[in-house]
Structure formats: structure tokens, C-alpha cells
Amino acid sequence: MVDSNVMRLLGRAFGVKGPRDAIEFLWGIVPESGHEFFNYGLVDLGAYVCAYRGPKCSECPLRPYCEYYASSTASRAR
């Protein structure tokens, strides 16, 4: 499932651009078992942590891998 929250999360964290790239990227990481929980987790992470306004980078489990965090003022304020 790729909604705007997932697109924002993938774009910020991994530099994924566009729905086709997102689908291709997700095929490589979504587990076969429990994929529904994984998908809803991505949606929730994008909605509540990697929010459109005011992302909560300090709470994000993807922070060590995140391109947005690495290049933002949030990472300099650690």
C-alpha cells in the first residue's frame, strides 16, 4: 500500500521519487509473512512520526538511515 504518508517517508528517508520507484523499492523490503502489519506500520510512521509538518526525527526508528535527517538541521541539533 502506497499512500501519501508512505511516499513522504520513502522520499525523505531513502530518496525514493515517484510511485513506480516506491513500488519497486517496497518489493525489496516488504516481508512475505506479516506484510499487512508492515504496510500499516509504514503508513503510521509516515503519518505520525515523519509528518508533513514538523517531522519528529528524534522519535524515528529510521533516523540512522534517513537522508532527510542526515541533511537537515535536525541532525545538527543532536
C-alpha positions in Angstrom: 0.0 0.0 0.0 1.5 3.3 -1.0 -0.3 6.4 0.2 1.0 10.0 0.6 2.4 9.2 4.1 4.4 6.3 2.7 5.6 8.3 -0.3 6.7 11.1 2.1 8.5 8.6 4.3 10.3 6.8 1.4 11.2 10.1 -0.2 12.7 11.6 2.9 14.4 8.6 4.3 15.6 6.8 1.1 15.3 9.4 -1.7 12.6 7.4 -3.5 11.0 9.5 -6.2 7.6 8.7 -7.5 5.1 5.8 -7.1 6.9 3.4 -9.6 10.2 3.8 -7.7 8.3 3.3 -4.4 6.7 0.1 -5.6 10.0 -1.3 -6.8 11.7 -0.3 -3.5 8.9 -1.8 -1.4 9.1 -5.1 -3.3 12.6 -5.5 -1.9 11.8 -4.8 1.7 8.2 -6.0 2.4 8.2 -9.4 4.2 6.1 -12.2 2.8 4.7 -13.0 6.2 3.1 -10.2 8.2 3.2 -7.8 5.2 -0.1 -6.3 6.3 1.3 -5.2 9.6 4.5 -3.9 7.9 2.3 -1.9 5.5 0.2 -0.3 8.2 3.4 0.4 10.2 4.8 2.4 7.2 1.5 4.3 6.9 1.5 5.1 10.7 5.2 6.0 10.7 4.7 8.4 7.8 1.6 9.9 9.3 2.6 10.4 12.9 6.4 10.5 13.0 7.5 11.6 9.5 4.7 14.1 9.5 4.1 16.6 6.7 4.7 19.5 9.1 7.1 19.0 11.9 8.5 15.6 11.5 9.6 14.0 14.8 13.0 12.9 13.8 14.1 12.3 17.3 11.4 9.6 17.6 12.0 7.9 14.3 13.5 4.4 14.2 14.7 5.1 10.6 16.8 8.1 11.7 20.2 6.3 11.3 19.4 5.5 7.7 17.5 8.7 6.8 18.8 11.0 4.1 16.5 13.8 5.2 17.7 13.7 8.8 21.3 13.5 7.7 21.0 16.6 5.6 18.6 18.6 7.9 19.2 21.0 10.7 17.6 18.3 13.0 20.7 16.2 12.7 23.0 19.2 13.6 21.0 19.9 16.7 21.6 16.4 18.3 
